Amino acid sequence: MKTLIFVLVIFGLIDLYIFKGLSSVISGHSENTRLWVNIVYWLISLICIGVLVYGLINRGNFRSSTTLSVIIGIFLTFFVPKLIFLAFHAMDDMVNLLSFGYSKLSSTDFSRRTFFTQIGMVAGSLMFGGMVYGILWGKFNFRVLREKIDSPRIPQAFDGLKIVQISDAHLGSFAGDLDPVQRAVQMINELDADLVVFTGDLVNVHASEAEPWIEVFSQIKAKYGKFSVFGNHDYADYGNFSSSEKSQSVTRLKEIHQLMGFRLLEDENVNITLDEQEITLIGVHNWGKGFHQVGNLQVARKNAPTDNFKILLSHDPTHFEHQVKGHTDIDLTLSGHTHGMQMGIEIPALNIKWSPVRFRYPRWAGLYEENGQRLYINRGFGVLAFPGRVGMAPEITLLTLGSLT
């Protein structure tokens, strides 16, 4: 109850401050216009706070992620643009405070400014539009990103081998909307992959979310096989389930991976052979800082040929940070998990790549290299919590191996 009261007080104060800024922007309009703006603002604010309170009170009772996703979507769609407006309005207040102090000291006239507040209104409106677009269309705007992985450890037989990576499907978030996912599967198949790898989080909460998608994902094709691992959401730990229900969900999800045509790697490795040459594919259960740490890399690497080029499938990129780089001979780690926070800005031509998730994960999307060991982080196929993507499109990755021998 104390937490709930604290949250209500904080958000109430935020709304009052934003309302002060909004009032300054519309002060020149008619009384009728101001009245309707005030009514709409407080109605939306009360609905958002009500939705937030409902989510906080019932957060431990959700057995499906759909309700929680709707709650988060409604709240963030309105609250994030208001925060942007708040930031600009605060700049105006700082300028006005300094101007007021200067006017008192110099005996000059003080005139209040709303320049930044008006910019904030525009910026907040644009953000609101972006979030609505992200919910309705952005989460289905699948894109293919390509990377070349060269190494003298890659055998000549594997030169030009195409690996398609997908990650974080979170199938429960698509709410049965088959057509966009079917189009994405077609995009995957058009890449003519030699290997397809899935790096975890097939579902949000429970294996039942993946049932309607078995036929669709079984259509994904790869010449030499499809391989997968579990992510932190695949253990049924995020819903109100008993131990037996969790166990049944995990067992069923393993069966679903198989029905979809994926070889689920559970702390194990497999050799891929072409023309009597090999590379090794290693897969682990989830291991992440602050999340599940059930994966056993030592067991997964057991009996892997020392000289082989090695690719690790590990859902959480913090695994690379803590157990892979500098500790193993693994050449390439493929991860997901971060989603690029489903929100950010990327303009490769201007070398711009930013998302708030970088404050949690220093390595959060794309290709990284340290002392010859590479990490690729997929931005995710689906969505979680916030039911959209803003400036961070869902990703299908095409990795092409290049032999330097």
C-alpha positions in Angstrom: 0.0 0.0 0.0 2.9 2.4 0.8 4.4 1.8 -2.6 1.0 2.4 -4.3 0.5 5.7 -2.4 4.1 6.8 -3.3 3.5 6.0 -7.0 0.2 8.0 -7.0 1.8 11.0 -5.3 4.7 11.0 -7.7 2.6 10.7 -10.8 0.1 13.2 -9.4 2.9 15.8 -9.0 4.2 15.1 -12.5 0.7 15.6 -14.0 0.2 18.9 -12.1 3.5 20.2 -13.3 2.8 19.2 -16.9 -0.6 20.7 -16.7 1.0 24.0 -15.6 3.1 23.9 -18.8 0.1 23.0 -20.9 -1.9 25.9 -19.5 0.8 28.3 -20.4 0.8 27.1 -24.0 -3.0 27.4 -24.5 -3.4 30.6 -22.5 -4.0 32.6 -25.6 -6.9 30.4 -26.8 -10.6 30.9 -26.1 -12.1 29.9 -22.8 -14.1 27.1 -24.4 -10.9 25.6 -26.0 -9.0 25.8 -22.7 -11.9 24.1 -21.0 -12.0 21.1 -23.4 -8.2 20.8 -23.4 -8.3 20.7 -19.6 -11.1 18.1 -19.5 -9.3 15.8 -22.1 -6.0 16.1 -20.4 -7.2 15.1 -16.9 -9.5 12.4 -18.3 -6.5 10.8 -20.1 -4.3 11.3 -17.0 -6.9 9.6 -14.7 -7.4 6.7 -17.1 -3.6 6.2 -17.3 -3.1 6.3 -13.6 -6.1 4.0 -13.1 -4.6 1.5 -15.6 -1.3 1.8 -13.8 -2.9 1.2 -10.4 -4.8 -1.8 -11.7 -1.5 -3.3 -13.1 0.3 -2.8 -9.8 -2.4 -4.3 -7.7 -2.8 -7.3 -10.0 0.7 -7.8 -11.2 1.1 -11.1 -9.4 -2.1 -12.6 -10.8 -1.6 -12.4 -14.5 -1.5 -15.8 -16.1 -1.2 -14.3 -19.6 1.0 -11.5 -20.8 -1.7 -10.0 -23.1 -3.4 -8.0 -20.3 -0.2 -6.7 -18.9 1.0 -5.7 -22.4 -2.2 -3.7 -23.0 -1.7 -2.0 -19.6 1.9 -1.1 -20.3 1.1 0.0 -23.9 -1.7 2.4 -22.8 0.4 3.9 -20.0 3.6 4.4 -21.9 1.9 5.7 -25.1 0.6 8.7 -23.1 3.2 9.0 -20.4 6.5 9.0 -22.4 5.3 12.0 -24.6 4.3 13.8 -21.4 7.8 13.3 -20.0 9.3 14.8 -23.1 7.0 17.8 -22.7 8.0 18.0 -19.0 11.7 18.2 -19.9 11.2 21.1 -22.3 8.9 22.9 -19.9 11.4 22.6 -17.1 14.0 24.3 -19.4 11.6 27.2 -19.8 11.1 27.4 -16.1 14.9 27.5 -15.5 15.3 30.2 -18.1 12.5 32.2 -16.6 13.9 31.8 -13.0 17.3 33.1 -14.1 15.6 35.9 -16.1 13.5 36.9 -13.1 16.6 37.0 -10.8 18.5 39.1 -13.4 15.5 41.5 -13.7 15.5 42.1 -10.0 19.2 42.8 -9.8 19.3 45.0 -12.9 15.8 46.7 -12.5 14.8 45.6 -16.0 11.4 44.3 -17.0 10.8 40.6 -16.7 9.0 38.8 -19.5 8.0 35.2 -19.2 9.0 32.9 -22.1 7.4 29.7 -23.3 9.7 28.9 -26.2 10.9 25.6 -24.9 7.5 24.6 -23.7 6.1 25.1 -27.2 8.9 23.0 -28.6 8.1 20.3 -26.0 4.5 20.3 -27.1 5.6 19.6 -30.7 8.2 17.0 -29.6 5.7 15.2 -27.3 3.1 15.1 -30.0 5.6 13.6 -32.4 6.5 11.0 -29.8 2.9 10.2 -29.2 2.4 9.7 -33.0 5.5 7.6 -33.1 4.3 5.3 -30.3 0.9 4.9 -31.9 2.6 4.0 -35.2 4.9 1.6 -33.4 2.0 -0.3 -31.8 -0.1 -0.5 -35.0 2.5 -1.0 -37.7 6.1 -0.6 -36.4 6.2 -4.0 -34.7 5.5 -5.7 -38.0 8.1 -3.7 -40.0 10.5 -6.7 -40.3 13.9 -5.9 -41.7 16.9 -8.0 -42.8 20.3 -7.0 -41.4 23.5 -8.5 -43.0 26.9 -9.1 -41.5 30.0 -10.8 -42.8 32.0 -12.9 -40.3 35.6 -13.5 -41.6 38.1 -15.7 -39.7 41.1 -17.8 -40.5 39.5 -20.5 -38.3 36.6 -20.9 -40.7 37.3 -23.9 -43.0 37.2 -23.4 -46.7 34.2 -25.6 -47.1 32.2 -23.1 -45.0 33.2 -20.0 -47.0 30.0 -18.3 -47.9 27.8 -20.3 -45.5 24.6 -18.4 -44.6 23.3 -18.4 -41.1 20.0 -16.7 -40.4 19.4 -15.7 -36.8 16.1 -14.8 -35.2 15.5 -14.2 -31.6 12.9 -13.2 -29.0 9.8 -14.2 -30.9 7.6 -13.6 -27.9 4.7 -15.3 -29.8 2.1 -14.5 -27.2 2.4 -10.8 -28.0 1.2 -11.3 -31.6 -2.3 -12.2 -30.3 -2.9 -14.6 -33.1 -2.1 -12.1 -35.9 -0.7 -14.7 -38.3 -0.3 -12.7 -41.5 2.6 -10.4 -40.5 4.5 -13.4 -39.0 3.8 -15.4 -42.1 5.3 -12.6 -44.2 8.4 -12.6 -42.0 8.8 -16.4 -42.4 8.7 -15.8 -46.2 11.4 -13.2 -45.8 13.5 -15.7 -43.9 13.1 -18.4 -46.6 14.0 -16.0 -49.3 17.4 -15.7 -47.8 18.1 -19.4 -48.7 19.7 -20.1 -45.3 22.2 -22.9 -44.8 21.5 -22.8 -41.0 18.8 -21.1 -39.1 19.3 -20.4 -35.4 16.8 -19.1 -32.8 18.4 -17.6 -29.7 15.6 -17.8 -27.1 12.3 -16.4 -25.8 9.8 -18.2 -28.0 7.0 -17.2 -25.6 6.3 -14.5 -23.0 4.9 -16.6 -20.1 3.7 -20.1 -21.1 4.2 -22.7 -23.7 0.5 -22.5 -24.7 1.3 -19.2 -26.4 3.4 -21.0 -29.1 0.7 -23.6 -29.9 -0.9 -21.6 -32.8 2.4 -20.9 -34.3 3.8 -24.5 -34.8 2.7 -24.7 -38.4 4.0 -21.3 -39.3 7.4 -21.7 -37.8 7.8 -25.2 -39.1 7.7 -23.6 -42.6 11.1 -22.0 -41.9 13.7 -23.8 -44.1 17.4 -24.4 -43.8 19.7 -26.7 -45.8 21.7 -28.1 -42.9 19.4 -27.7 -40.0 17.5 -25.4 -37.5 18.9 -25.0 -34.0 17.6 -23.2 -30.9 18.1 -22.4 -27.2 15.9 -21.3 -24.4 15.7 -17.7 -23.2 14.7 -16.4 -19.7 11.0 -16.2 -20.7 10.8 -19.9 -21.7 10.7 -21.3 -18.1 7.2 -20.1 -17.2 8.6 -18.0 -14.3 6.8 -14.8 -15.2 3.2 -16.0 -14.5 1.3 -17.2 -11.5 2.0 -20.9 -12.0 2.6 -23.8 -9.6 5.8 -25.8 -9.8 4.1 -28.6 -11.7 2.5 -26.2 -14.2 6.0 -24.7 -14.8 7.4 -28.1 -15.4 4.6 -29.0 -17.8 5.1 -25.8 -19.7 8.9 -26.3 -20.1 8.3 -29.9 -21.3 5.7 -28.8 -23.8 7.8 -26.0 -25.1 10.7 -28.4 -25.7 8.2 -30.5 -27.7 7.1 -27.4 -29.7 10.7 -26.6 -30.6 10.9 -30.1 -32.1 7.5 -29.8 -33.9 8.7 -26.5 -35.4 11.8 -28.4 -36.7 14.3 -26.9 -34.3 17.0 -29.0 -32.6 17.0 -27.5 -29.1 20.5 -27.4 -27.7 20.4 -27.9 -23.9 24.0 -27.3 -22.7 25.4 -29.3 -25.5 27.2 -29.0 -28.8 26.9 -30.4 -32.3 29.4 -30.5 -35.2 28.3 -29.3 -38.7 30.2 -31.2 -41.4 30.7 -30.1 -45.0 33.2 -31.8 -47.3 34.8 -33.5 -44.3 35.4 -30.2 -42.6 33.7 -29.0 -39.4 32.5 -26.1 -37.3 30.9 -26.6 -33.9 27.6 -25.1 -32.8 27.2 -24.8 -29.0 23.9 -24.1 -27.2 23.2 -23.3 -23.6 20.2 -22.7 -21.3 19.8 -19.1 -20.3 22.6 -17.5 -18.4 22.3 -13.7 -17.7 23.3 -11.2 -15.2 20.2 -10.5 -13.1 18.3 -13.3 -14.8 18.4 -17.1 -15.0 21.8 -18.5 -14.6 21.0 -22.2 -15.3 23.1 -22.6 -18.4 26.4 -24.6 -18.0 28.9 -23.5 -20.6 31.5 -26.0 -19.4 29.1 -28.9 -19.9 28.0 -27.5 -23.2 31.6 -27.3 -24.5 32.5 -30.8 -23.4 34.3 -32.8 -26.1 34.0 -29.9 -28.7 37.0 -30.3 -31.0 39.7 -27.7 -30.0 40.5 -26.6 -33.5 37.0 -26.1 -34.7 35.5 -22.6 -35.4 32.9 -22.4 -32.6 29.5 -20.6 -32.6 27.7 -20.2 -29.3 23.9 -19.7 -29.0 23.3 -17.9 -25.7 20.2 -15.8 -25.2 21.6 -13.1 -22.9 24.6 -11.0 -24.1 25.9 -10.6 -20.5 26.9 -14.3 -20.8 29.5 -13.2 -23.3 30.7 -10.5 -20.9 31.1 -12.8 -17.9 31.9 -16.2 -19.1 32.9 -16.2 -22.8 35.3 -13.5 -23.7 38.8 -14.1 -22.5 37.7 -17.4 -20.9 37.0 -19.7 -23.9 38.0 -20.3 -27.5 34.5 -19.5 -28.7 34.8 -17.4 -31.9 31.2 -16.1 -32.3 28.4 -15.7 -29.8 24.9 -15.1 -31.0 22.5 -13.5 -28.5 19.2 -11.5 -28.3 17.4 -10.5 -25.1 17.7 -6.7 -25.2 15.2 -6.0 -28.0 17.1 -2.7 -28.5 14.4 -1.8 -25.9 12.0 -1.7 -28.9 12.8 2.1 -28.9 15.7 4.1 -30.2 17.2 5.7 -33.3 19.6 4.2 -35.8 20.9 6.1 -38.8 23.9 4.0 -40.1 24.8 6.6 -42.8 25.4 9.1 -39.9 26.9 6.5 -37.5 24.0 7.2 -35.2 22.9 4.2 -33.0 21.2 4.9 -29.7 18.6 3.4 -27.4 17.9 3.9 -23.6 18.8 0.2 -23.2 22.5 1.1 -23.5 22.4 2.3 -19.9 21.6 -1.4 -18.9 23.6 -3.2 -21.6 26.8 -1.6 -22.9 26.6 -4.1 -25.8 22.9 -4.1 -26.9 22.5 -4.5 -30.6 24.6 -5.5 -33.7 28.2 -6.8 -34.0 30.9 -6.3 -31.4 34.5 -7.7 -31.3 37.0 -8.0 -28.5 40.4 -9.7 -28.9 39.2 -11.7 -31.9 36.0 -12.9 -30.2 32.8 -11.6 -31.7 29.3 -11.1 -30.3 26.2 -10.4 -32.4 23.0 -9.2 -30.6 19.8 -9.5 -32.6 17.2 -6.8 -31.9 14.4 -9.3 -31.6 11.6 -10.6 -33.8 8.6 -9.9 -31.5 7.7 -7.5 -28.7 7.4 -7.7 -25.0 5.6 -5.5 -22.4 5.3 -2.4 -24.6 3.3 -3.8 -27.6 5.2 -1.8 -30.3 8.5 -0.7 -31.7 9.6 2.9 -32.2 12.7 3.4 -34.3 13.9 -0.1 -33.5 12.4 -2.5 -36.2 12.1 -6.2 -35.6 15.1 -8.0 -37.0 16.1 -11.0 -39.2 19.8 -11.4 -39.3 21.8 -12.9 -42.1 25.4 -13.8 -41.1 27.7 -14.9 -43.9 30.8 -16.8 -43.0 34.1 -16.0 -44.8 37.1 -18.2 -44.8 40.5 -16.6 -44.6 42.4 -19.8 -45.0 
